[in-house]
């Protein structure tokens, strides 16, 4: 069985906090992401169980990362946009079987060297 080279990190935060998520992810080694607008469906029982107010308007940030930076990105998201912050975010990752269309990290480094 082949190991996956990438993981998809999904982070769901209150509306207006996707920039915080992306800054945290980039600081930990991610290169970029995609932001989707969404609406939460949690009910009052969930609010009382988690002891937080749940805003219905959300942003979902999708971040494709190499496996070797996944843990660092998740930890950074937890610290800067987790449930204990104003973003009240949750994040999780899923394995990705195949990836096409990404520029390899090495190619980026070589291009930067040529410009310098």
N, C-alpha and C positions, 0 to 999 in steps of 0.2 A: 504494500500500500504506500503510495507516494505521500510525502508530507506537503502541506500547503505552504506556499511562499508568501501569501498575503492574507490579511484578515480585514473584514469590514467592521468598523466601529460605528455604532449607531448611538447618538446622544440626543435625548429629548429634553428640551429646556423651555422655560417660560419665554413668551414672545419678547424679542429684543436682546436676547443673550447669546445669539449665534456667534457674534464677534468675539465674545469672551471664550466660547468653546474653541473657535479656530485659533485664537492666540495661544491658548493653553496647549492645543494639539501641536501647533507648529513649534512651540518652545520645546516640546518633547520629541520632535523628529518627524512629524507628519508634514506633507508637502502641500496639501490643500484639501478641500472638501466641497460638498454640495449641500445647500440649505433648502429645506422644504417647509412650507407653511402648513400647519396642522391645527386640529382642534381636539382637545382632550375630552374624554367621556366619563371621567371618574365621578362617582356619586358622593353624597354627603357622608355615607358610611366609611368610604375610603379616606376622606379628609379627617374624620375623627380617629380612625385607626392609625394613620401616619402622623397625626398631630401637626398637619400643615394645611394651609389654604391652597387649593388647587385652582390655578387659572385655566380657563378653557382654551385660550389661544396659546399655541405652542409652536416651536420650531424644531425640526428634526434635522440634525447634521449628520451626513453620511461621510465617513472618512475611510478611505482605502489605504492601509498601511502595510509595510513589510512586517512579517511575523516578529522580527527581532526588535521592533520599536513599539509593538502593541501594548505591552505592560506599562511602559513609561508613559504612553499617551493616556491610557485609562487612568493611571494614578494622577496625572496632571489634571485631567478632567474632573476627577473626584475632588481634588483640592480646590480648584478654581471655579467650578460650576456645579458642584454636587448638591445633594439635598440640603446641606447646611448653609448654602449660599442663597442669594437672591434669585439666581437662575433656577434653583430647585431641580437640577438635572439628574437624570439617570443615564447610564451608559452601559452598553454591553457590546460584545463582539461576536461575529459569526465567521466561520472559516470560508474561504473563497477557493473554489476548485481551479478556476482558470482566469487569467487576466490577459487582456490584449489592449493595445493602445497606450501603454505607459512608456515614458522615456526612462530607460534604465538610469539608476543613480550614477553609475560610472560615466555615462555619456554626458550628464550634467556637469560632472567634475572636470571632464576633459574640455568641454566647451568653455567653462570658466577659466581654465588655464590658458586656452588659446587667446581669450580676450585680454588677459593680463599681460 
